Amino acid sequence: MPRKWLVFAAVSLMFFFVTGSTFMSLGVVLYAMIPALHWSQTAAGTSFAVLGLACCLSSPLPAILMNRIGTRWTMLFGGALLSAGFVCAELTHGIGVFYCGAALMGAGFSLCANIPGVYLLASWFPERSARIIGLYLMLGALGGVAGPPVASWMVMHGGGWRAHWLLMALLAALCALACVLGVKDRPAETQAQGLGPEPAMPSARDWVYREAALTPQFMIIAAAMVLTEACVTTVQSAGVSHLAALGNGAAFAAVMLSLQSMSSTLAKGAAGTLAEIVQPKCLLGAGLIIECVGMLLLAHASSHAVSYAFAVAFGIGWGAAYLAVTVLLIEYFGPNTGSAALSTVWLLTGVAAFGPPAAGMVDDRLGSFAPAFTVGGLILLPIALGVLLLRVPQPRAALSG
């Protein structure tokens, strides 16, 4: 098998695993841990915040370590942190140990997930980067589909929640080993210089991170991702309660969130191919507009038909925007600086954690989440316009020449 496909297989396997074993299945396992350990809902829910905060704060680490020790050893280190986090969870008797485990999981996620994966795929697949990255993101999202039922089966029939965490620790070690065997950095002199339908990167190698991070293009792209994540986390936290309050029922509301996730998963794969046909900035702008439509539909989803439309629209917009942000950063700033810029974007998405409590305050005061969903959706529109007006940035060296 050619080396580039070994790299693709290794990073996709790791992304599939880390997505399914952390954020997407934690709630399933917590449901069994809370009564067993006599935790409050607040204490248990805080573990989500610890996991997310650790992931955001550690997001600059991959770019730093990849430059110093290489991507293979960066991902091995991330796998070791993941495994250690799962072991802490298995040994948990007090909430403090579990918080420590959640923090290790978050740091491991940063070192193993899309930042090193996108860098490697942009380097090894220069002619088809958008399509391959889209496929990679789709496979990772499928981990989120598989993770919850696996966790549920382990908790109910596979030996309980401690056995689940022990299995995750073992699988993390095996995935890290797969990365050691399959991952290899591509020599710098053969890395990609182009991506997408436009010849947008003739001088991408001239970019340095500091200059890239100060460009209006980076700021607008980062704002698009931060607002997207704020909408996603708000919908995930309040969507079920809102749909149930509108008379749809909690069970139906949970199905809608699953449909939304599946729509997003499929959109990420399709968007990779579309990014080779249309400009990625157009894909991002369209994704933000479709997200806005989804948020407005959710605000007024008093019928099953509108709820279905929300789930499909919001999922498609989310998936398209997620892929397009990644492709644009690589296209505008090159694989090296673009990957570092992506890590900064994920650091900034920590601001998105304020979305759910803000929506909760709106509901407490006004008796409905609808105003929060409406405002959240409308804020996406000026960012979408800014994205559509973007021009390819030029590094200072190119401008002076």
Residue pairs with C-beta under 8 A, 6 or more apart in sequence:
1 9
3 124
3 184
4 124
4 125
6 181
6 182
6 184
7 120
7 121
7 124
7 182
7 183
7 184
8 121
8 124
8 125
8 132
8 136
9 178
9 182
10 178
10 179
10 181
10 182
10 183
11 75
11 116
11 117
11 120
11 121
11 136
11 179
11 182
11 183
12 117
12 135
12 136
12 139
12 140
13 175
13 178
14 75
14 79
14 112
14 113
14 117
14 175
14 176
14 178
14 179
15 112
15 113
15 114
15 117
15 136
15 137
15 139
15 140
15 143
16 139
16 140
16 142
16 143
16 146
17 143
17 171
17 172
17 175
18 82
18 108
18 109
18 112
18 113
18 140
18 143
18 172
18 175
19 113
19 140
19 141
19 143
19 144
19 147
20 143
20 144
20 145
20 146
20 147
20 148
20 150
21 82
21 86
21 143
21 147
21 168
21 171
21 172
22 51
22 82
22 105
22 106
22 109
23 51
23 52
23 109
23 144
24 143
24 144
24 145
24 147
24 148
25 147
25 148
25 150
25 151
26 47
26 48
26 51
26 102
27 48
27 148
28 148
28 151
28 152
28 155
29 89
29 151
29 155
29 161
29 164
29 165
30 44
30 47
31 155
32 155
32 160
32 161
33 39
33 44
33 92
33 98
33 161
34 41
34 44
36 161
37 92
37 93
37 95
39 95
43 95
44 95
46 99
47 95
47 98
47 99
47 102
48 102
49 353
50 99
50 102
50 103
50 106
51 102
51 103
51 105
51 106
51 109
52 106
52 350
52 353
53 106
53 350
53 353
54 102
54 103
54 104
54 105
54 106
54 107
55 106
55 107
55 109
55 110
55 346
56 106
56 346
56 347
56 349
56 350
57 347
57 350
58 106
58 107
58 110
58 111
59 110
59 115
59 343
59 344
59 346
59 347
60 343
60 344
60 347
61 107
61 110
61 111
61 343
62 74
62 78
62 110
62 111
62 115
62 116
62 339
62 343
63 115
63 209
63 339
63 340
63 343
65 73
65 74
65 77
65 111
66 74
66 116
66 119
66 185
66 339
69 77
70 185
71 116
71 119
71 120
71 183
71 185
72 179
72 180
72 183
72 184
72 185
74 111
74 116
75 111
75 112
75 116
75 176
75 179
75 180
75 183
76 176
76 179
76 180
77 111
78 107
78 108
78 109
78 110
78 111
78 112
78 116
78 176
79 108
79 112
79 172
79 173
79 175
79 176
79 177
79 179
80 108
80 173
80 176
81 104
81 105
81 107
81 108
81 111
82 104
82 105
82 108
82 109
82 112
82 169
82 172
82 176
83 108
83 169
83 170
83 172
83 173
83 176
84 101
84 104
84 108
84 169
85 100
85 101
85 102
85 103
85 104
85 105
85 106
85 107
85 108
86 101
86 105
86 165
86 166
86 168
86 169
86 172
87 101
87 165
87 166
87 169
88 97
88 98
88 100
88 101
88 104
89 98
89 101
89 102
89 105
89 165
89 168
90 162
90 165
90 166
90 169
91 97
92 98
92 101
108 172
110 343
110 346
112 175
112 176
112 179
113 140
114 136
114 137
114 140
114 326
114 342
115 339
115 342
115 343
115 346
116 339
117 136
117 140
118 133
118 136
118 326
118 330
118 338
118 339
118 342
119 335
119 336
119 338
119 339
120 183
120 185
120 186
121 129
121 132
121 133
121 136
122 129
122 133
122 192
122 195
122 330
122 335
122 338
122 339
123 185
123 186
123 191
123 192
123 335
124 186
125 132
125 192
126 191
126 192
126 193
126 194
126 195
127 194
128 276
129 192
129 195
129 196
129 327
129 330
130 195
130 196
130 272
130 273
130 275
130 276
130 280
130 323
130 327
131 272
131 273
131 275
131 276
132 272
133 272
133 323
133 326
133 327
133 330
134 268
134 269
134 270
134 271
134 272
134 273
134 275
134 323
135 269
135 272
137 268
137 269
137 272
137 319
137 322
137 323
137 326
138 265
138 266
138 268
138 269
138 272
141 261
141 264
141 265
141 268
141 319
142 265
144 261
144 265
145 261
145 262
145 265
151 164
154 160
154 161
154 163
154 164
154 167
155 161
155 164
158 164
158 167
191 335
191 336
192 201
192 334
192 335
193 201
193 202
193 204
193 205
193 334
194 200
194 201
194 202
195 201
195 327
195 330
195 331
196 275
196 276
196 279
196 280
196 327
196 331
197 276
197 277
197 278
197 279
198 279
198 331
198 392
200 331
200 332
200 392
201 331
201 332
201 334
203 394
203 395
203 397
203 398
204 331
204 332
204 333
204 334
204 337
204 338
205 334
206 395
206 397
206 398
207 333
207 334
207 337
207 395
208 337
208 395
209 337
209 340
209 341
211 395
211 396
212 218
212 332
212 333
212 337
212 338
212 340
212 341
212 393
212 395
213 341
213 344
215 393
216 393
217 328
217 332
217 390
217 391
217 392
217 393
218 329
218 332
218 333
218 341
218 393
220 383
220 386
220 387
220 390
221 284
221 325
221 328
221 329
221 345
221 387
221 390
222 344
222 345
222 348
223 383
223 386
224 284
224 288
224 321
224 325
224 383
224 384
224 387
225 321
225 322
225 325
225 345
225 346
225 348
225 349
226 345
226 348
226 349
226 351
226 352
227 288
227 352
227 376
227 379
227 380
227 383
228 288
228 291
228 318
228 321
228 322
228 325
228 380
229 349
229 352
229 355
230 351
230 352
230 354
230 355
230 376
231 291
231 295
231 314
231 318
231 355
231 376
231 377
231 380
232 318
232 352
233 352
233 353
233 355
233 356
234 355
234 356
234 358
234 359
234 372
234 373
234 376
235 257
235 260
235 295
235 298
235 314
235 373
236 257
237 355
237 356
237 359
238 356
238 359
238 360
238 363
238 369
238 372
239 253
239 256
239 257
239 260
239 298
240 250
240 253
240 254
240 257
241 253
241 363
241 369
242 253
242 298
242 301
242 368
242 369
242 370
242 373
243 249
243 252
243 253
243 256
243 298
243 301
243 307
244 250
244 253
245 368
245 369
246 301
246 302
247 302
248 256
248 301
248 302
248 303
248 304
248 307
252 304
252 307
253 307
256 307
256 308
256 310
256 311
257 311
259 308
259 311
259 312
259 315
260 310
260 311
260 312
260 314
260 315
260 318
261 315
262 315
263 311
263 312
263 314
263 315
263 316
263 319
264 315
264 316
264 318
264 319
264 322
265 315
265 319
266 319
267 315
267 316
267 317
267 318
267 319
267 320
267 323
268 319
268 320
268 322
268 323
270 319
271 283
271 287
271 319
271 320
271 323
271 324
272 323
272 327
274 283
274 320
275 283
275 323
275 324
275 327
280 324
280 327
280 328
280 331
281 324
281 328
281 387
281 388
281 390
282 388
283 320
283 323
283 324
283 327
284 320
284 321
284 324
284 325
284 328
284 384
284 387
285 384
285 385
285 387
285 388
286 317
286 320
286 384
287 316
287 317
287 318
287 319
287 320
287 321
287 322
287 324
288 317
288 321
288 380
288 381
288 383
288 384
288 387
289 317
289 380
289 381
289 384
290 313
290 314
290 316
290 317
290 320
291 313
291 314
291 317
291 318
291 321
291 377
291 380
292 317
292 377
292 378
292 380
292 381
292 384
293 313
293 317
293 377
294 310
294 311
294 313
294 314
294 315
294 316
294 317
294 318
294 377
295 314
295 373
295 374
295 376
295 377
295 380
296 373
296 374
296 377
296 378
297 306
297 307
297 309
297 310
297 313
297 314
298 307
298 310
298 314
298 373
299 369
299 370
299 371
299 373
299 374
299 377
300 306
300 370
301 307
301 310
325 342
325 345
326 342
329 338
329 339
329 341
329 342
329 345
330 338
330 339
330 342
331 338
332 338
332 392
332 393
333 341
333 393
355 376
358 372
359 369
359 372
359 373
359 376
362 368
362 369
362 371
362 372
363 369
363 372
